[in-house]
Amino acid sequence: MEFDDGHAISYKALPRGTPVRASDGAEVGRVRRVLDNARENIFDGLVVETKAGMRFVDAPEVARIAERGVTLTITAEEVAALAPPQSTLKQRWDQATIVRRTRRAGRDWKRRWNNR
């Protein structure tokens, strides 16, 4: 089943709320956010708002970005099984060593103490 999604566009021009379709033709959700590496100008993936919550769709799983829709290379079942997006701040915190965490907590405590 082929849909008329219009002309292909850059991921940078993809508006929030654009419908997202799985490879089997089922509409699985809407674009919530486009993730990219701005420094290197690389498309990283999409955060898609589905009925089951937010899902992160990695760039290789995106087949086509067009004016009126995004087509994926995976089925609706595979989209439902995707993990929710993670906060980059949380990832950085989890990757930080105990020493760095302690220093951060210490700085925050000192700031609060000095601003009393």
Biopython code that builds the backbone (N, CA, C, O; Angstrom):
import numpy as np
from Bio.PDB.StructureBuilder import StructureBuilder

atoms = [
    (1, "MET", "N", (0.841, -1.176, 0.000)),
    (1, "MET", "CA", (0.000, 0.000, 0.000)),
    (1, "MET", "C", (0.891, 1.246, 0.000)),
    (1, "MET", "O", (1.739, 1.408, 0.877)),
    (2, "GLU", "N", (0.699, 2.097, -0.959)),
    (2, "GLU", "CA", (1.536, 3.286, -1.127)),
    (2, "GLU", "C", (0.748, 4.535, -0.728)),
    (2, "GLU", "O", (-0.398, 4.711, -1.143)),
    (3, "PHE", "N", (1.368, 5.399, 0.078)),
    (3, "PHE", "CA", (0.732, 6.628, 0.522)),
    (3, "PHE", "C", (1.392, 7.808, -0.162)),
    (3, "PHE", "O", (2.586, 7.771, -0.456)),
    (4, "ASP", "N", (0.626, 8.849, -0.414)),
    (4, "ASP", "CA", (1.178, 10.060, -1.011)),
    (4, "ASP", "C", (1.606, 10.989, 0.119)),
    (4, "ASP", "O", (0.813, 11.784, 0.622)),
    (5, "ASP", "N", (2.863, 10.875, 0.505)),
    (5, "ASP", "CA", (3.399, 11.703, 1.579)),
    (5, "ASP", "C", (4.040, 12.985, 1.067)),
    (5, "ASP", "O", (4.522, 13.797, 1.857)),
    (6, "GLY", "N", (4.049, 13.172, -0.237)),
    (6, "GLY", "CA", (4.653, 14.374, -0.809)),
    (6, "GLY", "C", (6.124, 14.158, -1.126)),
    (6, "GLY", "O", (6.613, 13.029, -1.172)),
    (7, "HIS", "N", (6.807, 15.259, -1.339)),
    (7, "HIS", "CA", (8.227, 15.216, -1.684)),
    (7, "HIS", "C", (9.077, 14.933, -0.457)),
    (7, "HIS", "O", (8.715, 15.274, 0.669)),
    (8, "ALA", "N", (10.208, 14.304, -0.704)),
    (8, "ALA", "CA", (11.160, 14.045, 0.376)),
    (8, "ALA", "C", (11.736, 15.363, 0.872)),
    (8, "ALA", "O", (11.998, 16.270, 0.081)),
    (9, "ILE", "N", (11.935, 15.469, 2.197)),
    (9, "ILE", "CA", (12.495, 16.680, 2.796)),
    (9, "ILE", "C", (13.630, 16.304, 3.744)),
    (9, "ILE", "O", (13.817, 15.134, 4.075)),
    (10, "SER", "N", (14.367, 17.294, 4.165)),
    (10, "SER", "CA", (15.439, 17.092, 5.133)),
    (10, "SER", "C", (14.849, 16.865, 6.518)),
    (10, "SER", "O", (13.764, 17.357, 6.830)),
    (11, "TYR", "N", (15.564, 16.124, 7.337)),
    (11, "TYR", "CA", (15.118, 15.913, 8.718)),
    (11, "TYR", "C", (15.050, 17.231, 9.478)),
    (11, "TYR", "O", (14.306, 17.347, 10.452)),
    (12, "LYS", "N", (15.817, 18.220, 9.045)),
    (12, "LYS", "CA", (15.816, 19.527, 9.712)),
    (12, "LYS", "C", (14.509, 20.287, 9.490)),
    (12, "LYS", "O", (14.153, 21.160, 10.281)),
    (13, "ALA", "N", (13.798, 19.954, 8.417)),
    (13, "ALA", "CA", (12.546, 20.640, 8.088)),
    (13, "ALA", "C", (11.322, 19.860, 8.554)),
    (13, "ALA", "O", (10.195, 20.285, 8.301)),
    (14, "LEU", "N", (11.518, 18.736, 9.224)),
    (14, "LEU", "CA", (10.410, 17.881, 9.660)),
    (14, "LEU", "C", (9.684, 18.516, 10.842)),
    (14, "LEU", "O", (10.274, 18.689, 11.908)),
    (15, "PRO", "N", (8.396, 18.870, 10.664)),
    (15, "PRO", "CA", (7.667, 19.509, 11.775)),
    (15, "PRO", "C", (7.145, 18.495, 12.793)),
    (15, "PRO", "O", (6.899, 17.331, 12.476)),
    (16, "ARG", "N", (6.990, 18.969, 13.999)),
    (16, "ARG", "CA", (6.395, 18.172, 15.079)),
    (16, "ARG", "C", (4.949, 17.861, 14.702)),
    (16, "ARG", "O", (4.248, 18.710, 14.151)),
    (17, "GLY", "N", (4.511, 16.644, 15.000)),
    (17, "GLY", "CA", (3.135, 16.254, 14.710)),
    (17, "GLY", "C", (2.955, 15.548, 13.376)),
    (17, "GLY", "O", (1.841, 15.148, 13.041)),
    (18, "THR", "N", (4.022, 15.387, 12.611)),
    (18, "THR", "CA", (3.934, 14.690, 11.329)),
    (18, "THR", "C", (3.628, 13.208, 11.577)),
    (18, "THR", "O", (4.244, 12.595, 12.449)),
    (19, "PRO", "N", (2.687, 12.624, 10.827)),
    (19, "PRO", "CA", (2.352, 11.209, 11.020)),
    (19, "PRO", "C", (3.539, 10.294, 10.697)),
    (19, "PRO", "O", (4.327, 10.569, 9.793)),
    (20, "VAL", "N", (3.644, 9.207, 11.456)),
    (20, "VAL", "CA", (4.700, 8.213, 11.252)),
    (20, "VAL", "C", (4.025, 6.883, 10.938)),
    (20, "VAL", "O", (3.152, 6.426, 11.677)),
    (21, "ARG", "N", (4.444, 6.263, 9.820)),
    (21, "ARG", "CA", (3.869, 4.986, 9.402)),
    (21, "ARG", "C", (4.935, 3.895, 9.448)),
    (21, "ARG", "O", (6.096, 4.121, 9.109)),
    (22, "ALA", "N", (4.517, 2.723, 9.870)),
    (22, "ALA", "CA", (5.403, 1.558, 9.880)),
    (22, "ALA", "C", (5.498, 1.004, 8.460)),
    (22, "ALA", "O", (4.764, 1.436, 7.571)),
    (23, "SER", "N", (6.397, 0.054, 8.252)),
    (23, "SER", "CA", (6.593, -0.519, 6.919)),
    (23, "SER", "C", (5.367, -1.283, 6.433)),
    (23, "SER", "O", (5.190, -1.466, 5.228)),
    (24, "ASP", "N", (4.517, -1.732, 7.363)),
    (24, "ASP", "CA", (3.300, -2.445, 6.973)),
    (24, "ASP", "C", (2.127, -1.498, 6.675)),
    (24, "ASP", "O", (1.018, -1.958, 6.400)),
    (25, "GLY", "N", (2.364, -0.186, 6.729)),
    (25, "GLY", "CA", (1.345, 0.799, 6.371)),
    (25, "GLY", "C", (0.537, 1.344, 7.526)),
    (25, "GLY", "O", (-0.221, 2.296, 7.339)),
    (26, "ALA", "N", (0.669, 0.783, 8.701)),
    (26, "ALA", "CA", (-0.094, 1.245, 9.863)),
    (26, "ALA", "C", (0.506, 2.524, 10.420)),
    (26, "ALA", "O", (1.723, 2.647, 10.552)),
    (27, "GLU", "N", (-0.366, 3.479, 10.747)),
    (27, "GLU", "CA", (0.113, 4.709, 11.389)),
    (27, "GLU", "C", (0.403, 4.381, 12.854)),
    (27, "GLU", "O", (-0.485, 3.942, 13.586)),
    (28, "VAL", "N", (1.648, 4.598, 13.276)),
    (28, "VAL", "CA", (2.059, 4.217, 14.628)),
    (28, "VAL", "C", (2.146, 5.397, 15.583)),
    (28, "VAL", "O", (2.233, 5.199, 16.795)),
    (29, "GLY", "N", (2.124, 6.603, 15.071)),
    (29, "GLY", "CA", (2.201, 7.765, 15.944)),
    (29, "GLY", "C", (2.535, 9.031, 15.189)),
    (29, "GLY", "O", (2.371, 9.125, 13.972)),
    (30, "ARG", "N", (3.011, 10.005, 15.953)),
    (30, "ARG", "CA", (3.368, 11.311, 15.389)),
    (30, "ARG", "C", (4.749, 11.715, 15.884)),
    (30, "ARG", "O", (5.171, 11.331, 16.975)),
    (31, "VAL", "N", (5.445, 12.496, 15.064)),
    (31, "VAL", "CA", (6.783, 12.961, 15.424)),
    (31, "VAL", "C", (6.677, 13.905, 16.609)),
    (31, "VAL", "O", (5.908, 14.867, 16.579)),
    (32, "ARG", "N", (7.442, 13.632, 17.640)),
    (32, "ARG", "CA", (7.497, 14.512, 18.802)),
    (32, "ARG", "C", (8.758, 15.366, 18.764)),
    (32, "ARG", "O", (8.734, 16.558, 19.069)),
    (33, "ARG", "N", (9.889, 14.708, 18.370)),
    (33, "ARG", "CA", (11.157, 15.426, 18.337)),
    (33, "ARG", "C", (12.113, 14.761, 17.356)),
    (33, "ARG", "O", (12.102, 13.541, 17.195)),
    (34, "VAL", "N", (12.935, 15.570, 16.706)),
    (34, "VAL", "CA", (13.986, 15.079, 15.817)),
    (34, "VAL", "C", (15.301, 15.189, 16.573)),
    (34, "VAL", "O", (15.624, 16.243, 17.121)),
    (35, "LEU", "N", (16.060, 14.097, 16.602)),
    (35, "LEU", "CA", (17.350, 14.096, 17.285)),
    (35, "LEU", "C", (18.461, 14.097, 16.250)),
    (35, "LEU", "O", (18.428, 13.339, 15.281)),
    (36, "ASP", "N", (19.445, 14.962, 16.471)),
    (36, "ASP", "CA", (20.576, 15.010, 15.552)),
    (36, "ASP", "C", (21.844, 15.398, 16.290)),
    (36, "ASP", "O", (21.802, 15.858, 17.431)),
    (37, "ASN", "N", (22.955, 15.207, 15.629)),
    (37, "ASN", "CA", (24.239, 15.663, 16.121)),
    (37, "ASN", "C", (24.537, 16.932, 15.329)),
    (37, "ASN", "O", (25.058, 16.867, 14.216)),
    (38, "ALA", "N", (24.211, 18.069, 15.897)),
    (38, "ALA", "CA", (24.305, 19.339, 15.178)),
    (38, "ALA", "C", (25.730, 19.665, 14.759)),
    (38, "ALA", "O", (25.952, 20.235, 13.690)),
    (39, "ARG", "N", (26.683, 19.309, 15.590)),
    (39, "ARG", "CA", (28.078, 19.626, 15.284)),
    (39, "ARG", "C", (28.541, 18.922, 14.007)),
    (39, "ARG", "O", (29.257, 19.505, 13.193)),
    (40, "GLU", "N", (28.126, 17.666, 13.839)),
    (40, "GLU", "CA", (28.560, 16.889, 12.682)),
    (40, "GLU", "C", (27.489, 16.796, 11.599)),
    (40, "GLU", "O", (27.706, 16.158, 10.569)),
    (41, "ASN", "N", (26.329, 17.432, 11.822)),
    (41, "ASN", "CA", (25.247, 17.471, 10.848)),
    (41, "ASN", "C", (24.772, 16.053, 10.484)),
    (41, "ASN", "O", (24.663, 15.705, 9.308)),
    (42, "ILE", "N", (24.494, 15.246, 11.518)),
    (42, "ILE", "CA", (24.089, 13.857, 11.326)),
    (42, "ILE", "C", (22.729, 13.626, 11.980)),
    (42, "ILE", "O", (22.508, 14.006, 13.130)),
    (43, "PHE", "N", (21.822, 12.999, 11.231)),
    (43, "PHE", "CA", (20.501, 12.622, 11.737)),
    (43, "PHE", "C", (20.660, 11.422, 12.660)),
    (43, "PHE", "O", (21.247, 10.410, 12.275)),
    (44, "ASP", "N", (20.134, 11.535, 13.890)),
    (44, "ASP", "CA", (20.311, 10.482, 14.890)),
    (44, "ASP", "C", (19.054, 9.629, 15.083)),
    (44, "ASP", "O", (19.159, 8.449, 15.418)),
    (45, "GLY", "N", (17.881, 10.202, 14.877)),
    (45, "GLY", "CA", (16.648, 9.446, 15.036)),
    (45, "GLY", "C", (15.477, 10.344, 15.385)),
    (45, "GLY", "O", (15.575, 11.570, 15.334)),
    (46, "LEU", "N", (14.366, 9.710, 15.742)),
    (46, "LEU", "CA", (13.127, 10.425, 16.061)),
    (46, "LEU", "C", (12.565, 9.950, 17.394)),
    (46, "LEU", "O", (12.721, 8.789, 17.771)),
    (47, "VAL", "N", (11.918, 10.854, 18.089)),
    (47, "VAL", "CA", (11.087, 10.484, 19.224)),
    (47, "VAL", "C", (9.659, 10.543, 18.697)),
    (47, "VAL", "O", (9.186, 11.588, 18.250)),
    (48, "VAL", "N", (8.982, 9.393, 18.758)),
    (48, "VAL", "CA", (7.633, 9.268, 18.211)),
    (48, "VAL", "C", (6.647, 9.105, 19.360)),
    (48, "VAL", "O", (6.851, 8.295, 20.264)),
    (49, "GLU", "N", (5.576, 9.889, 19.308)),
    (49, "GLU", "CA", (4.518, 9.798, 20.312)),
    (49, "GLU", "C", (3.505, 8.762, 19.839)),
    (49, "GLU", "O", (2.792, 8.983, 18.860)),
    (50, "THR", "N", (3.444, 7.630, 20.539)),
    (50, "THR", "CA", (2.514, 6.554, 20.184)),
    (50, "THR", "C", (1.429, 6.455, 21.259)),
    (50, "THR", "O", (1.484, 7.149, 22.274)),
    (51, "LYS", "N", (0.455, 5.594, 21.027)),
    (51, "LYS", "CA", (-0.594, 5.381, 22.029)),
    (51, "LYS", "C", (-0.025, 4.772, 23.312)),
    (51, "LYS", "O", (-0.573, 4.968, 24.397)),
    (52, "ALA", "N", (1.078, 4.035, 23.176)),
    (52, "ALA", "CA", (1.711, 3.386, 24.328)),
    (52, "ALA", "C", (2.752, 4.275, 24.989)),
    (52, "ALA", "O", (3.399, 3.845, 25.944)),
    (53, "GLY", "N", (2.931, 5.490, 24.515)),
    (53, "GLY", "CA", (3.923, 6.398, 25.072)),
    (53, "GLY", "C", (4.989, 6.762, 24.047)),
    (53, "GLY", "O", (4.891, 6.402, 22.874)),
    (54, "MET", "N", (5.995, 7.471, 24.502)),
    (54, "MET", "CA", (7.079, 7.902, 23.618)),
    (54, "MET", "C", (7.973, 6.715, 23.266)),
    (54, "MET", "O", (8.238, 5.855, 24.106)),
    (55, "ARG", "N", (8.436, 6.678, 22.013)),
    (55, "ARG", "CA", (9.354, 5.647, 21.550)),
    (55, "ARG", "C", (10.479, 6.305, 20.756)),
    (55, "ARG", "O", (10.251, 7.255, 20.007)),
    (56, "PHE", "N", (11.703, 5.786, 20.932)),
    (56, "PHE", "CA", (12.847, 6.284, 20.170)),
    (56, "PHE", "C", (13.040, 5.402, 18.946)),
    (56, "PHE", "O", (13.202, 4.187, 19.062)),
    (57, "VAL", "N", (13.020, 6.029, 17.768)),
    (57, "VAL", "CA", (13.253, 5.326, 16.507)),
    (57, "VAL", "C", (14.619, 5.765, 16.004)),
    (57, "VAL", "O", (14.827, 6.940, 15.701)),
    (58, "ASP", "N", (15.547, 4.826, 15.915)),
    (58, "ASP", "CA", (16.905, 5.109, 15.480)),
    (58, "ASP", "C", (16.935, 5.443, 13.983)),
    (58, "ASP", "O", (16.074, 4.990, 13.228)),
    (59, "ALA", "N", (17.910, 6.223, 13.562)),
    (59, "ALA", "CA", (18.009, 6.691, 12.178)),
    (59, "ALA", "C", (17.958, 5.571, 11.133)),
    (59, "ALA", "O", (17.262, 5.733, 10.130)),
    (60, "PRO", "N", (18.662, 4.439, 11.315)),
    (60, "PRO", "CA", (18.582, 3.385, 10.292)),
    (60, "PRO", "C", (17.190, 2.787, 10.116)),
    (60, "PRO", "O", (16.925, 2.135, 9.106)),
    (61, "GLU", "N", (16.306, 2.996, 11.073)),
    (61, "GLU", "CA", (14.950, 2.471, 10.984)),
    (61, "GLU", "C", (13.987, 3.433, 10.286)),
    (61, "GLU", "O", (12.803, 3.129, 10.140)),
    (62, "VAL", "N", (14.493, 4.591, 9.855)),
    (62, "VAL", "CA", (13.689, 5.571, 9.129)),
    (62, "VAL", "C", (13.986, 5.422, 7.640)),
    (62, "VAL", "O", (15.105, 5.672, 7.190)),
    (63, "ALA", "N", (12.967, 5.009, 6.880)),
    (63, "ALA", "CA", (13.159, 4.783, 5.443)),
    (63, "ALA", "C", (13.047, 6.073, 4.645)),
    (63, "ALA", "O", (13.831, 6.306, 3.726)),
    (64, "ARG", "N", (12.059, 6.924, 4.998)),
    (64, "ARG", "CA", (11.797, 8.123, 4.194)),
    (64, "ARG", "C", (11.175, 9.209, 5.056)),
    (64, "ARG", "O", (10.279, 8.950, 5.859)),
    (65, "ILE", "N", (11.665, 10.424, 4.875)),
    (65, "ILE", "CA", (11.081, 11.600, 5.522)),
    (65, "ILE", "C", (10.514, 12.467, 4.416)),
    (65, "ILE", "O", (11.238, 12.901, 3.520)),
    (66, "ALA", "N", (9.205, 12.719, 4.484)),
    (66, "ALA", "CA", (8.530, 13.490, 3.442)),
    (66, "ALA", "C", (7.713, 14.616, 4.071)),
    (66, "ALA", "O", (7.627, 14.746, 5.292)),
    (67, "GLU", "N", (7.115, 15.426, 3.196)),
    (67, "GLU", "CA", (6.351, 16.597, 3.646)),
    (67, "GLU", "C", (5.198, 16.231, 4.573)),
    (67, "GLU", "O", (4.955, 16.916, 5.567)),
    (68, "ARG", "N", (4.488, 15.154, 4.252)),
    (68, "ARG", "CA", (3.279, 14.807, 5.011)),
    (68, "ARG", "C", (3.376, 13.482, 5.753)),
    (68, "ARG", "O", (2.358, 12.945, 6.189)),
    (69, "GLY", "N", (4.574, 12.951, 5.902)),
    (69, "GLY", "CA", (4.683, 11.698, 6.638)),
    (69, "GLY", "C", (6.085, 11.131, 6.667)),
    (69, "GLY", "O", (6.933, 11.460, 5.838)),
    (70, "VAL", "N", (6.303, 10.271, 7.644)),
    (70, "VAL", "CA", (7.568, 9.563, 7.798)),
    (70, "VAL", "C", (7.263, 8.079, 7.659)),
    (70, "VAL", "O", (6.313, 7.577, 8.260)),
    (71, "THR", "N", (8.067, 7.379, 6.869)),
    (71, "THR", "CA", (7.909, 5.943, 6.688)),
    (71, "THR", "C", (9.090, 5.239, 7.328)),
    (71, "THR", "O", (10.241, 5.631, 7.135)),
    (72, "LEU", "N", (8.792, 4.181, 8.104)),
    (72, "LEU", "CA", (9.835, 3.426, 8.793)),
    (72, "LEU", "C", (10.133, 2.124, 8.053)),
    (72, "LEU", "O", (9.365, 1.695, 7.191)),
    (73, "THR", "N", (11.253, 1.506, 8.399)),
    (73, "THR", "CA", (11.620, 0.213, 7.820)),
    (73, "THR", "C", (11.174, -0.944, 8.711)),
    (73, "THR", "O", (11.412, -2.105, 8.378)),
    (74, "ILE", "N", (10.532, -0.645, 9.834)),
    (74, "ILE", "CA", (10.103, -1.675, 10.779)),
    (74, "ILE", "C", (8.579, -1.706, 10.866)),
    (74, "ILE", "O", (7.912, -0.740, 10.497)),
    (75, "THR", "N", (8.036, -2.814, 11.352)),
    (75, "THR", "CA", (6.585, -2.987, 11.438)),
    (75, "THR", "C", (6.026, -2.308, 12.690)),
    (75, "THR", "O", (6.774, -1.861, 13.560)),
    (76, "ALA", "N", (4.705, -2.242, 12.758)),
    (76, "ALA", "CA", (4.035, -1.628, 13.912)),
    (76, "ALA", "C", (4.341, -2.401, 15.200)),
    (76, "ALA", "O", (4.493, -1.794, 16.261)),
    (77, "GLU", "N", (4.433, -3.723, 15.117)),
    (77, "GLU", "CA", (4.774, -4.531, 16.298)),
    (77, "GLU", "C", (6.176, -4.193, 16.805)),
    (77, "GLU", "O", (6.403, -4.104, 18.012)),
    (78, "GLU", "N", (7.108, -4.006, 15.877)),
    (78, "GLU", "CA", (8.484, -3.674, 16.264)),
    (78, "GLU", "C", (8.560, -2.278, 16.874)),
    (78, "GLU", "O", (9.364, -2.034, 17.774)),
    (79, "VAL", "N", (7.732, -1.370, 16.390)),
    (79, "VAL", "CA", (7.695, -0.018, 16.969)),
    (79, "VAL", "C", (7.196, -0.094, 18.410)),
    (79, "VAL", "O", (7.746, 0.564, 19.293)),
    (80, "ALA", "N", (6.161, -0.891, 18.648)),
    (80, "ALA", "CA", (5.614, -1.040, 20.001)),
    (80, "ALA", "C", (6.649, -1.615, 20.960)),
    (80, "ALA", "O", (6.599, -1.344, 22.160)),
    (81, "ALA", "N", (7.584, -2.404, 20.444)),
    (81, "ALA", "CA", (8.601, -3.034, 21.290)),
    (81, "ALA", "C", (9.812, -2.130, 21.530)),
    (81, "ALA", "O", (10.689, -2.478, 22.322)),
    (82, "LEU", "N", (9.873, -0.982, 20.863)),
    (82, "LEU", "CA", (11.013, -0.076, 21.036)),
    (82, "LEU", "C", (11.031, 0.510, 22.447)),
    (82, "LEU", "O", (10.005, 0.608, 23.120)),
    (83, "ALA", "N", (12.217, 0.888, 22.861)),
    (83, "ALA", "CA", (12.391, 1.490, 24.189)),
    (83, "ALA", "C", (11.996, 2.958, 24.169)),
    (83, "ALA", "O", (12.101, 3.617, 23.134)),
    (84, "PRO", "N", (11.544, 3.473, 25.304)),
    (84, "PRO", "CA", (11.268, 4.908, 25.382)),
    (84, "PRO", "C", (12.586, 5.691, 25.329)),
    (84, "PRO", "O", (13.635, 5.153, 25.683)),
    (85, "PRO", "N", (12.540, 6.939, 24.897)),
    (85, "PRO", "CA", (13.774, 7.728, 24.827)),
    (85, "PRO", "C", (14.317, 8.000, 26.218)),
    (85, "PRO", "O", (13.566, 8.095, 27.189)),
    (86, "GLN", "N", (15.647, 8.126, 26.298)),
    (86, "GLN", "CA", (16.287, 8.443, 27.569)),
    (86, "GLN", "C", (16.790, 9.874, 27.531)),
    (86, "GLN", "O", (17.187, 10.381, 26.481)),
    (87, "SER", "N", (16.768, 10.501, 28.660)),
    (87, "SER", "CA", (17.271, 11.854, 28.791)),
    (87, "SER", "C", (18.789, 11.840, 28.648)),
    (87, "SER", "O", (19.457, 10.996, 29.245)),
    (88, "THR", "N", (19.337, 12.756, 27.872)),
    (88, "THR", "CA", (20.796, 12.819, 27.732)),
    (88, "THR", "C", (21.440, 13.237, 29.041)),
    (88, "THR", "O", (22.560, 12.821, 29.336)),
    (89, "LEU", "N", (20.760, 14.046, 29.825)),
    (89, "LEU", "CA", (21.297, 14.448, 31.121)),
    (89, "LEU", "C", (21.408, 13.235, 32.041)),
    (89, "LEU", "O", (22.405, 13.077, 32.746)),
    (90, "LYS", "N", (20.386, 12.381, 32.035)),
    (90, "LYS", "CA", (20.427, 11.165, 32.843)),
    (90, "LYS", "C", (21.543, 10.237, 32.376)),
    (90, "LYS", "O", (22.231, 9.637, 33.202)),
    (91, "GLN", "N", (21.731, 10.112, 31.064)),
    (91, "GLN", "CA", (22.803, 9.271, 30.541)),
    (91, "GLN", "C", (24.164, 9.780, 31.003)),
    (91, "GLN", "O", (25.018, 8.997, 31.419)),
    (92, "ARG", "N", (24.360, 11.088, 30.929)),
    (92, "ARG", "CA", (25.636, 11.645, 31.356)),
    (92, "ARG", "C", (25.863, 11.423, 32.847)),
    (92, "ARG", "O", (26.983, 11.143, 33.274)),
    (93, "TRP", "N", (24.806, 11.547, 33.632)),
    (93, "TRP", "CA", (24.915, 11.336, 35.075)),
    (93, "TRP", "C", (25.270, 9.881, 35.359)),
    (93, "TRP", "O", (26.131, 9.609, 36.196)),
    (94, "ASP", "N", (24.618, 8.941, 34.674)),
    (94, "ASP", "CA", (24.889, 7.522, 34.876)),
    (94, "ASP", "C", (26.314, 7.151, 34.465)),
    (94, "ASP", "O", (26.906, 6.244, 35.049)),
    (95, "GLN", "N", (26.866, 7.839, 33.473)),
    (95, "GLN", "CA", (28.212, 7.538, 32.999)),
    (95, "GLN", "C", (29.289, 8.218, 33.837)),
    (95, "GLN", "O", (30.461, 7.852, 33.756)),
    (96, "ALA", "N", (28.903, 9.189, 34.627)),
    (96, "ALA", "CA", (29.880, 9.912, 35.440)),
    (96, "ALA", "C", (30.414, 9.003, 36.547)),
    (96, "ALA", "O", (29.707, 8.132, 37.053)),
    (97, "THR", "N", (31.654, 9.223, 36.902)),
    (97, "THR", "CA", (32.248, 8.438, 37.981)),
    (97, "THR", "C", (31.739, 8.952, 39.322)),
    (97, "THR", "O", (31.175, 10.044, 39.404)),
    (98, "ILE", "N", (31.939, 8.165, 40.362)),
    (98, "ILE", "CA", (31.518, 8.545, 41.718)),
    (98, "ILE", "C", (32.208, 9.840, 42.146)),
    (98, "ILE", "O", (31.590, 10.692, 42.784)),
    (99, "VAL", "N", (33.472, 9.988, 41.800)),
    (99, "VAL", "CA", (34.220, 11.190, 42.189)),
    (99, "VAL", "C", (33.582, 12.421, 41.569)),
    (99, "VAL", "O", (33.398, 13.434, 42.244)),
    (100, "ARG", "N", (33.242, 12.339, 40.278)),
    (100, "ARG", "CA", (32.630, 13.492, 39.625)),
    (100, "ARG", "C", (31.260, 13.784, 40.220)),
    (100, "ARG", "O", (30.886, 14.947, 40.373)),
    (101, "ARG", "N", (30.512, 12.747, 40.555)),
    (101, "ARG", "CA", (29.195, 12.959, 41.165)),
    (101, "ARG", "C", (29.344, 13.650, 42.511)),
    (101, "ARG", "O", (28.586, 14.565, 42.833)),
    (102, "THR", "N", (30.311, 13.217, 43.286)),
    (102, "THR", "CA", (30.546, 13.803, 44.603)),
    (102, "THR", "C", (30.938, 15.265, 44.461)),
    (102, "THR", "O", (30.455, 16.117, 45.206)),
    (103, "ARG", "N", (31.805, 15.553, 43.513)),
    (103, "ARG", "CA", (32.206, 16.947, 43.288)),
    (103, "ARG", "C", (31.009, 17.800, 42.909)),
    (103, "ARG", "O", (30.850, 18.917, 43.401)),
    (104, "ARG", "N", (30.160, 17.261, 42.023)),
    (104, "ARG", "CA", (28.974, 18.023, 41.621)),
    (104, "ARG", "C", (28.077, 18.283, 42.825)),
    (104, "ARG", "O", (27.608, 19.403, 43.032)),
    (105, "ALA", "N", (27.844, 17.248, 43.610)),
    (105, "ALA", "CA", (26.989, 17.397, 44.788)),
    (105, "ALA", "C", (27.620, 18.386, 45.767)),
    (105, "ALA", "O", (26.915, 19.194, 46.372)),
    (106, "GLY", "N", (28.928, 18.327, 45.925)),
    (106, "GLY", "CA", (29.630, 19.254, 46.816)),
    (106, "GLY", "C", (29.517, 20.686, 46.359)),
    (106, "GLY", "O", (29.309, 21.586, 47.173)),
    (107, "ARG", "N", (29.651, 20.911, 45.060)),
    (107, "ARG", "CA", (29.519, 22.270, 44.521)),
    (107, "ARG", "C", (28.124, 22.808, 44.776)),
    (107, "ARG", "O", (27.950, 23.958, 45.178)),
    (108, "ASP", "N", (27.127, 21.954, 44.536)),
    (108, "ASP", "CA", (25.749, 22.383, 44.764)),
    (108, "ASP", "C", (25.517, 22.715, 46.234)),
    (108, "ASP", "O", (24.851, 23.701, 46.550)),
    (109, "TRP", "N", (26.056, 21.909, 47.122)),
    (109, "TRP", "CA", (25.890, 22.146, 48.546)),
    (109, "TRP", "C", (26.559, 23.454, 48.940)),
    (109, "TRP", "O", (25.994, 24.230, 49.711)),
    (110, "LYS", "N", (27.767, 23.711, 48.416)),
    (110, "LYS", "CA", (28.474, 24.952, 48.732)),
    (110, "LYS", "C", (27.697, 26.161, 48.229)),
    (110, "LYS", "O", (27.599, 27.174, 48.922)),
    (111, "ARG", "N", (27.147, 26.054, 47.025)),
    (111, "ARG", "CA", (26.361, 27.174, 46.488)),
    (111, "ARG", "C", (25.163, 27.471, 47.374)),
    (111, "ARG", "O", (24.886, 28.630, 47.687)),
    (112, "ARG", "N", (24.454, 26.425, 47.778)),
    (112, "ARG", "CA", (23.290, 26.625, 48.640)),
    (112, "ARG", "C", (23.687, 27.218, 49.991)),
    (112, "ARG", "O", (22.996, 28.092, 50.515)),
    (113, "TRP", "N", (24.801, 26.743, 50.552)),
    (113, "TRP", "CA", (25.269, 27.217, 51.853)),
    (113, "TRP", "C", (25.664, 28.689, 51.779)),
    (113, "TRP", "O", (25.331, 29.462, 52.677)),
    (114, "ASN", "N", (26.367, 29.085, 50.723)),
    (114, "ASN", "CA", (26.846, 30.448, 50.573)),
    (114, "ASN", "C", (25.726, 31.442, 50.233)),
    (114, "ASN", "O", (25.854, 32.639, 50.493)),
    (115, "ASN", "N", (24.645, 30.946, 49.659)),
    (115, "ASN", "CA", (23.541, 31.829, 49.244)),
    (115, "ASN", "C", (22.467, 31.961, 50.323)),
    (115, "ASN", "O", (21.382, 32.478, 50.056)),
    (116, "ARG", "N", (22.758, 31.499, 51.538)),
    (116, "ARG", "CA", (21.768, 31.594, 52.606)),
    (116, "ARG", "C", (21.655, 32.984, 53.139)),
    (116, "ARG", "O", (20.862, 33.235, 54.047)),
]
sb = StructureBuilder()
sb.init_structure("model")
sb.init_model(0)
sb.init_chain("A")
sb.init_seg("    ")
for serial, (resi, resn, name, xyz) in enumerate(atoms, 1):
    if name == "N":
        sb.init_residue(resn, " ", resi, " ")
    sb.init_atom(name, np.array(xyz, "f"), 0.0, 1.0, " ", f" {name:<3s}", serial, name[0])
structure = sb.get_structure()
